[in-house]
């Protein structure tokens, strides 16, 4: 029995760049595609068969091994199918989420033609996840979710090899959406894992996703699957960046063949240059493997030829192959190897910590080149819909690298709104200051809820008349409270009870005296909002925060509709007043005062009251 070890396999891969994949014919006659670096050894047995051993120790009986490349134009796509199970059970920022929710799936891995970062034809790999019911065709497929995977470091984290938290949150959550997931490995993973990955490299991953989606549709049609009428584009973190990049490339090059019902992007560093600048200026990040990855992949994919000794501190510069390019480690082992407590200046050299140095400025130019906020001819298609989500307390992706995307889209005529369907550009930049990982839960819960509600909100890609009638009005929080009041829900009483309770915490034993400006002040302080926060929230959400606060205070001071008992009491008071011996002038003045007290306090009084409070509390931006 003869054996070819991984060293020989890697040698074959290195001397023949075109040998990107290893195609193996299994004992049952089916075909499986590996990369050279996935295989530990190939045993040639005495009976003429082979046994392929992968790095995770699995043995695959085989009949034939082919080291040749897959022809881009002529070779049919190759796929394999096997059962799997998704589990909604994650731990984000120490918040365990265990809903004991499992879902059996079928997984189809496939290879398809696309292009490398320099525009040359190449074979990429991707996966299609089917809920078991959809695979068995016992339920109808509602549509496709094109997923852009988040930051990966280890080769075995490729979507074709393992299922990440993202896939589990999408399909195994309790809402059980009957969608098919289509997900590319991207360049640098799966069948191209022997090459550096294209992390945050503009449109490279976007093309991989869009080509993978078209290839997946072809496979599904060949297999007789109806993949439903809807198609959503999703991604969080670097996947949120890639989702926006896919929307951009779709608008520019693929509009005739692909249309998204909505793109859901969360936690995206859309302005890569600003992300780098914020890492340096704050000298910190809770995920310090990412700046390392960003610098390395930019150098490799842009072919800059920079010596890593000029970029990284001595303890790191000679370990780039080991920590990043080998793909032998997941992100947290890389963080541990760096030292999780390490500051940015302890990772990068002074050349790249000085934002004004020629070396740093040159790198920033490249970051600008593939930032999504760079105006390079993208005119967003207004038939498409975009949702941007970001936590204000994101400790991985600085919010200042996300906000420029809002400004860019606004400059192209898109109007942000926090209300779904109000415009084609929905934003949520007002979530509490959650960390990057815990905010993932909020993003995916909102995303899946929106996708499940889609058939109720839209018919034939148009808003349902009932929902359109609601959101076409000036819907805001105060307006909603007024509607609740009409329905018999006393919002003022509830708010006052909350105010009294909050006040009683600091005035124990005393009956609190609450005015509404105190309530607003307390609410803002509890939320730890600054002047800058208020201004940014107003700009990013499409809400006039100043108008909202004024409307809220005016609403809270308005008289409620009197009850029948109150009206009877007023009538008795008026009758007693008329029967008194008091002079007519005094009676008239008393009645005028009573009517005046019932009337709403003039709005300008409370507007001035609010402005005074904002100025007294240092929110100077509101006084003009």
C-alpha positions in Angstrom: 0.0 0.0 0.0 1.3 3.4 -1.0 0.6 6.7 0.7 0.8 10.3 -0.5 1.2 12.6 2.4 -0.1 16.2 2.6 3.4 17.6 1.8 3.3 16.0 -1.7 -0.3 17.2 -2.2 0.7 20.7 -1.2 3.6 20.4 -3.6 1.3 19.4 -6.4 -0.9 22.4 -5.6 2.0 24.8 -5.5 3.6 23.8 -8.8 0.3 23.8 -10.7 -1.7 26.8 -9.7 -4.5 25.6 -12.0 -4.9 22.6 -9.7 -7.2 24.5 -7.4 -9.3 21.5 -6.4 -9.1 17.8 -5.8 -12.1 15.9 -7.3 -12.6 12.5 -5.7 -15.0 9.8 -7.0 -16.4 8.0 -4.0 -17.1 4.3 -3.7 -20.8 4.9 -4.4 -19.9 6.7 -7.6 -20.7 10.2 -6.4 -18.2 13.0 -6.7 -16.7 15.1 -3.8 -14.6 18.2 -4.2 -11.8 19.0 -1.8 -9.0 21.5 -1.7 -5.5 20.2 -1.4 -5.0 21.6 2.1 -8.1 19.8 3.4 -6.5 16.4 2.9 -4.1 14.8 5.3 -3.2 11.8 3.3 -4.4 9.5 0.4 -3.8 5.8 0.8 -3.6 3.7 -2.4 -5.0 0.3 -1.2 -3.8 -3.1 -2.7 -7.3 -3.8 -4.1 -7.0 -0.7 -6.3 -9.2 1.5 -4.2 -8.2 4.6 -2.2 -8.8 5.9 1.2 -8.7 9.7 1.6 -8.0 11.1 5.1 -9.0 14.6 5.9 -7.4 16.9 8.5 -10.2 16.2 11.0 -9.4 12.5 10.9 -12.3 11.3 8.7 -11.6 8.6 6.2 -13.4 8.7 2.8 -13.3 5.5 0.7 -12.6 6.5 -2.9 -12.2 5.1 -6.4 -10.4 7.9 -8.1 -8.6 11.2 -7.4 -8.2 13.9 -9.9 -5.8 16.9 -9.3 -6.9 18.7 -12.4 -8.7 22.1 -12.3 -12.4 22.5 -13.1 -12.9 24.2 -16.4 -14.8 27.4 -16.0 -16.8 27.3 -19.2 -17.2 23.6 -20.0 -17.2 21.6 -16.8 -20.7 21.2 -15.2 -21.0 22.3 -11.6 -20.2 19.6 -9.0 -22.3 19.3 -5.8 -22.7 16.9 -2.9 -25.7 16.6 -0.4 -25.7 15.4 3.2 -28.0 15.8 6.2 -27.2 18.2 9.1 -28.8 19.8 12.1 -28.9 23.5 13.1 -29.2 24.5 16.7 -30.2 27.9 18.2 -27.9 27.9 21.1 -25.3 30.7 21.3 -23.4 32.7 23.9 -23.0 36.4 22.9 -21.1 38.7 25.2 -21.9 36.4 28.1 -25.6 36.3 27.3 -26.5 32.6 26.8 -29.4 32.0 24.4 -30.6 28.4 24.6 -34.1 28.1 23.2 -33.7 24.3 22.7 -34.6 24.9 19.1 -33.2 22.5 16.6 -33.9 22.0 12.9 -32.8 19.2 10.6 -31.5 20.5 7.3 -30.1 19.1 4.1 -26.8 20.7 2.9 -25.7 20.9 -0.7 -22.2 22.0 -1.3 -21.3 23.1 -4.9 -18.6 24.7 -6.9 -19.3 27.4 -9.5 -17.5 29.8 -11.9 -16.6 33.3 -10.8 -13.6 35.6 -10.7 -10.6 36.2 -8.5 -9.8 39.7 -7.0 -7.9 40.6 -10.2 -10.7 39.7 -12.6 -9.4 36.3 -13.7 -11.8 33.3 -14.0 -11.7 31.0 -11.1 -13.7 28.3 -9.4 -15.4 29.1 -6.1 -17.4 27.0 -3.7 -20.6 27.6 -1.8 -23.4 25.9 0.1 -27.2 25.7 0.0 -29.0 24.9 3.2 -32.5 23.4 2.9 -34.9 23.0 5.9 -35.8 19.3 5.8 -39.4 20.1 5.1 -38.4 22.2 2.1 -36.0 19.5 0.9 -38.8 16.9 1.2 -41.2 19.3 -0.5 -43.7 18.9 2.3 -43.9 22.7 2.7 -43.5 25.4 0.0 -40.3 27.3 -0.1 -40.9 31.0 0.7 -37.7 32.3 -0.9 -33.9 32.5 -0.8 -31.8 34.2 1.8 -28.4 35.1 0.3 -26.2 35.1 3.3 -22.8 36.8 3.4 -20.7 35.2 6.1 -19.1 37.1 8.9 -15.3 37.2 9.7 -13.6 33.8 9.4 -10.0 32.9 10.2 -9.8 29.1 10.3 -10.2 27.0 7.1 -12.8 24.8 8.8 -15.0 27.8 9.4 -15.9 28.0 5.7 -19.7 27.6 5.2 -19.2 24.5 3.1 -17.5 22.8 6.0 -19.3 24.0 9.2 -22.4 25.9 10.2 -21.9 29.1 12.1 -24.1 31.0 14.6 -25.5 33.0 11.7 -27.1 30.1 9.9 -28.4 28.7 13.2 -30.1 32.0 14.1 -31.7 32.3 10.7 -33.2 28.8 10.2 -33.3 27.2 13.7 -35.0 30.1 15.5 -38.5 29.5 16.8 -40.1 31.4 13.8 -38.9 28.6 11.5 -38.7 30.5 8.2 -39.1 28.1 5.3 -36.3 29.7 3.3 -33.3 28.3 1.5 -30.0 29.8 2.5 -27.4 30.3 -0.3 -23.9 31.2 1.0 -20.5 31.5 -0.7 -17.2 30.5 0.9 -15.7 33.6 -0.7 -12.3 33.8 -2.3 -9.7 32.4 0.2 -12.0 29.7 1.7 -13.3 26.4 0.5 -11.8 25.4 -2.8 -9.6 28.5 -2.8 -8.4 28.3 0.8 -4.8 28.0 -0.3 -5.0 31.7 -1.3 -5.3 34.7 1.1 -8.8 35.7 1.8 -10.4 38.9 0.5 -11.5 40.3 3.8 -13.1 43.8 3.4 -11.9 44.1 -0.1 -14.8 46.0 -1.7 -16.6 44.2 -4.4 -14.6 40.9 -4.5 -16.9 39.1 -2.1 -19.9 40.7 -3.6 -19.2 39.2 -7.0 -18.6 35.8 -5.3 -22.1 36.1 -3.6 -24.0 37.1 -6.7 -22.3 34.5 -8.9 -23.0 31.9 -6.2 -26.6 32.9 -6.1 -27.1 32.6 -9.8 -25.3 29.2 -9.8 -27.5 28.0 -6.9 -30.6 29.0 -8.7 -29.4 26.9 -11.7 -28.8 23.9 -9.5 -32.1 24.2 -7.7 -33.9 24.4 -11.0 -32.0 21.3 -12.3 -33.0 19.5 -9.1 -36.7 20.4 -9.5 -36.9 22.8 -6.5 -39.2 25.8 -6.5 -37.1 28.4 -4.6 -40.1 30.8 -4.0 -40.8 34.3 -5.0 -38.7 36.3 -2.5 -35.0 37.0 -2.2 -33.3 38.7 0.7 -29.6 39.8 1.0 -28.2 39.4 4.6 -25.0 39.9 6.5 -23.7 41.0 9.9 -20.3 42.5 10.8 -17.9 42.0 7.8 -20.9 40.1 6.3 -22.9 43.3 6.6 -20.2 45.1 4.7 -20.4 42.3 2.0 -24.2 42.5 1.9 -24.0 46.2 1.1 -21.3 45.6 -1.4 -23.5 42.9 -3.1 -26.3 45.4 -3.2 -24.0 48.0 -4.8 -22.6 45.5 -7.4 -26.2 44.2 -8.1 -27.3 47.8 -8.9 -24.3 48.4 -11.1 -23.8 45.1 -13.0 -26.5 42.5 -12.1 -29.7 44.5 -12.1 -31.0 42.5 -15.1 -30.7 39.1 -13.5 -30.9 39.7 -9.7 -33.4 41.7 -7.6 -33.5 41.8 -3.8 -36.7 42.4 -1.9 -34.5 43.9 0.9 -30.9 44.0 2.0 -30.4 43.7 5.7 -27.0 44.9 6.8 -25.9 44.9 10.4 -22.7 46.0 12.2 -20.9 47.0 9.0 -17.7 49.0 8.9 -18.8 50.5 5.6 -16.1 53.2 5.6 -13.0 51.0 6.0 -10.7 54.0 6.2 -12.6 55.4 9.1 -12.6 52.1 10.9 -8.8 52.0 10.6 -8.6 55.6 11.9 -10.9 54.9 14.8 -8.8 51.9 15.8 -5.7 54.1 15.9 -7.3 57.1 17.5 -8.9 55.2 20.3 -5.9 52.8 20.5 -8.2 49.9 21.2 -10.7 47.3 20.0 -12.3 44.4 21.8 -11.3 42.2 18.8 -7.7 43.0 18.0 -7.3 40.1 15.6 -9.3 42.2 13.1 -6.9 45.1 12.5 -4.2 42.5 12.0 -6.4 40.6 9.4 -7.3 43.9 7.7 -3.7 45.0 7.2 -2.6 41.6 6.0 -5.4 40.9 3.5 -5.1 44.5 2.1 -1.4 43.9 1.6 -1.9 40.5 0.0 -5.0 41.2 -2.2 -3.9 44.7 -3.3 -0.4 43.2 -3.9 1.3 46.1 -2.2 4.5 44.3 -1.3 4.8 45.9 2.1 7.3 44.3 4.4 5.4 43.2 7.5 8.4 44.3 9.6 7.3 47.8 8.7 3.7 47.2 9.7 3.7 45.1 12.9 5.7 45.1 16.1 8.6 42.6 16.1 6.8 39.9 18.1 4.2 39.7 15.3 5.8 40.5 12.0 7.4 37.1 11.6 4.2 35.2 12.6 1.9 36.5 9.9 2.0 33.2 7.9 1.3 31.2 11.1 -1.5 33.4 12.5 -3.3 34.6 9.4 -2.3 33.1 6.1 -2.1 29.5 7.3 -5.8 29.6 8.4 -4.9 27.1 11.1 -6.4 29.2 13.9 -9.8 30.7 14.7 -10.0 34.4 15.7 -9.9 34.1 19.4 -6.7 31.9 19.5 -5.2 34.7 17.3 -6.4 37.3 19.8 -4.9 35.3 22.6 -1.7 34.9 20.8 -1.5 38.7 20.3 -2.7 39.3 23.8 -6.3 40.4 24.3 -5.2 43.3 26.4 -2.8 44.6 23.7 -3.5 48.2 22.4 -3.3 49.1 18.8 0.1 50.8 19.3 1.4 47.5 20.6 0.3 45.7 17.4 1.1 48.3 14.7 4.4 50.1 14.4 4.6 53.9 14.8 4.6 54.3 11.0 1.0 53.0 10.9 -0.1 54.5 14.2 0.8 58.0 12.9 -2.2 58.8 10.7 -0.2 61.6 9.0 2.8 59.4 8.1 3.3 58.7 4.3 3.0 55.0 5.0 -0.3 55.4 6.8 -1.7 57.9 4.3 -0.9 55.4 1.5 -2.7 52.6 3.3 -5.7 54.9 3.9 -5.9 55.6 0.2 -6.3 51.9 -0.4 -8.9 51.6 2.3 -10.8 54.5 0.7 -10.6 52.7 -2.6 -12.7 49.8 -1.5 -14.9 51.6 1.1 -18.5 51.5 0.2 -18.9 55.1 1.0 -16.6 56.2 -1.9 -18.6 57.8 -4.6 -17.4 55.7 -7.6 -20.5 55.8 -9.8 -23.0 53.8 -7.7 -26.5 55.2 -8.1 -28.7 53.1 -5.7 -31.6 51.5 -7.4 -34.7 53.0 -5.7 -36.7 49.8 -6.5 -34.5 48.1 -3.9 -34.8 48.4 -0.2 -32.0 48.7 2.4 -32.0 48.3 6.2 -28.9 49.4 8.2 -28.5 48.4 11.8 -25.7 49.3 14.2 -25.4 49.4 18.0 -24.1 52.7 19.3 -21.9 50.8 21.8 -20.3 48.4 19.2 -16.9 47.5 20.7 -15.7 45.7 17.5 -16.8 47.9 14.7 -16.7 51.6 15.5 -20.0 53.3 14.8 -18.1 56.2 13.2 -17.2 53.8 10.4 -20.9 52.9 9.9 -22.5 56.3 10.0 -20.9 57.5 6.7 -23.1 54.9 4.9 -26.2 56.7 6.0 -24.8 60.1 4.8 -23.8 58.5 1.5 -27.2 57.1 0.8 -28.8 60.3 1.9 -26.6 62.2 -0.6 -28.0 59.9 -3.3 -31.6 60.9 -2.4 -32.6 58.1 -0.1 -34.5 59.3 3.0 -33.9 57.3 6.2 -36.8 56.2 8.4 -37.0 53.9 11.4 -40.5 52.8 10.2 -40.4 49.7 7.9 -41.8 50.6 4.5 -42.1 54.3 5.2 -39.2 54.8 2.7 -37.0 52.3 0.9 -34.2 53.1 3.3 -34.8 51.9 6.9 -32.2 52.6 9.7 -31.8 51.5 13.3 -28.9 53.4 14.9 -30.8 54.0 18.2 -30.5 50.6 19.9 -29.1 50.6 23.4 -25.3 50.5 23.8 -24.9 46.8 23.3 -21.6 45.2 22.3 -21.0 43.8 18.8 -21.9 40.2 19.7 -25.0 40.8 21.8 -26.3 43.3 19.2 -26.2 40.4 16.7 -29.2 38.9 18.5 -31.2 42.1 18.0 -30.2 42.3 14.4 -31.3 38.7 13.6 -34.5 38.8 15.6 -35.5 42.0 13.8 -34.4 40.6 10.4 -36.3 37.3 10.7 -39.4 39.0 12.1 -39.4 41.4 9.1 -38.9 38.5 6.7 -41.7 36.5 8.3 -44.0 39.5 8.2 -43.2 40.3 4.6 -46.2 38.5 3.0 -48.5 40.5 5.3 -46.9 43.8 4.4 -46.3 43.4 0.7 -48.3 42.0 -2.2 -46.7 41.6 -5.6 -43.8 43.8 -4.3 -46.2 46.6 -3.3 -47.2 47.7 0.2 -50.5 46.3 1.2 -53.1 49.1 1.2 -53.9 48.8 4.9 -50.3 49.1 6.0 -49.6 51.8 3.5 -52.5 53.8 4.9 -51.1 53.6 8.4 -47.5 54.6 7.5 -48.5 57.3 5.0 -49.7 59.3 7.9 -47.4 61.2 10.2 -46.7 58.2 12.3 -44.5 58.9 15.3 -44.3 57.8 19.0 -46.5 60.7 20.2 -49.1 60.1 17.5 -49.2 56.4 18.5 -49.8 57.4 22.1 -52.6 59.6 21.1 -54.2 56.7 19.2 -53.8 54.5 22.2 -55.5 57.1 24.3 -58.5 57.1 21.9 -58.6 53.3 22.4 -58.9 53.7 26.1 -55.2 53.3 27.1 -54.1 56.2 29.3 -50.5 56.8 28.2 -50.1 59.9 30.4 -51.1 58.0 33.5 -48.6 55.3 32.7 -45.8 57.8 32.0 -46.6 59.7 35.2 -46.5 56.5 37.2 -43.1 55.7 35.8 -41.9 59.2 36.5 -43.2 59.0 40.1 -41.5 55.7 40.6 -38.2 57.0 39.2 -38.4 60.0 41.4 -39.3 58.0 44.5 -36.0 56.1 44.1 -34.2 59.3 45.0 -36.9 60.9 47.2 -37.7 58.0 49.5 -40.6 58.7 51.8 -41.7 61.9 50.1 -44.4 62.4 47.6 -42.5 63.3 44.4 -43.4 66.4 42.5 -42.8 65.7 38.8 -42.8 67.9 35.8 -42.3 66.6 32.4 -39.0 68.3 31.7 -37.7 66.4 34.8 -39.0 63.2 33.2 -37.2 63.9 29.9 -34.0 64.8 31.7 -34.2 61.6 33.8 -34.9 59.5 30.7 -31.9 61.0 28.8 -29.6 60.5 31.8 -30.7 56.9 32.2 -29.9 56.3 28.6 -26.5 58.0 29.0 -27.1 60.0 25.9 -24.9 63.0 25.0 -25.5 66.0 22.9 -23.6 64.2 20.0 -25.8 61.1 20.5 -29.0 63.1 20.2 -27.8 64.9 17.0 -26.5 61.7 15.4 -29.7 59.7 16.3 -31.8 62.5 14.7 -29.7 62.5 11.6 -29.4 58.7 11.2 -33.0 57.8 12.0 -34.9 60.3 9.9 -36.6 61.4 13.1 -36.7 65.0 14.3 -35.6 64.4 17.8 -36.3 68.0 18.8 -39.8 67.9 17.5 -40.4 64.6 19.2 -39.3 66.0 22.6 -41.4 69.1 22.2 -44.4 67.0 21.0 -43.9 64.7 23.9 -43.9 67.4 26.5 -46.8 69.2 24.9 -48.8 66.0 24.8 -48.0 65.2 28.5 -49.2 68.7 29.6 -52.3 68.6 27.5 -55.6 68.1 29.4 -57.1 64.7 29.1 -60.7 64.4 27.9 -62.8 64.9 31.0 -64.8 62.0 32.4 -68.5 62.2 32.9 -67.9 62.6 36.7 -65.5 65.5 36.1 -68.0 67.2 33.8 -70.8 66.8 36.3 -68.6 68.3 39.0 -67.7 71.3 36.8 -71.4 71.8 36.1 -72.1 71.8 39.9 -69.3 74.3 40.4 -70.6 76.6 37.7 -74.1 76.5 39.2 -72.8 77.3 42.7 -70.8 80.1 41.2 -73.9 81.6 39.5 -75.9 81.5 42.7 -73.2 83.2 44.7 -73.4 86.9 45.7 -70.1 87.5 44.1 -70.0 90.4 41.6 -70.5 89.6 37.9 -66.9 90.7 37.0 -65.4 88.4 39.6 -67.7 85.5 38.4 -66.7 86.1 34.8 -63.0 86.1 35.7 -63.3 82.9 37.7 -65.1 81.2 34.7 -62.4 82.4 32.3 -59.7 81.1 34.5 -61.4 77.7 34.7 -61.8 77.5 30.9 -58.2 78.6 30.5 -57.0 75.9 32.8 -58.8 73.3 30.8 -57.3 74.5 27.5 -54.0 73.1 26.2 -51.0 75.1 27.3 -49.6 77.0 24.3 -47.0 75.0 22.5 -44.5 77.8 22.4 -44.4 77.9 26.2 -43.2 74.3 26.4 -40.9 74.7 23.4 -39.2 77.5 25.3 -39.2 75.4 28.4 -37.5 72.5 26.6 -34.9 74.8 25.0 -34.1 76.3 28.4 -33.6 72.8 29.9 -31.5 71.6 26.9 -29.3 74.7 27.2 -28.9 74.4 31.0 -27.9 70.8 30.6 -25.2 71.6 28.0 -27.0 70.5 24.9 -26.0 73.7 23.1 -26.8 72.4 19.7 -30.5 72.9 20.3 -30.6 76.6 21.2 -30.6 78.0 17.7 
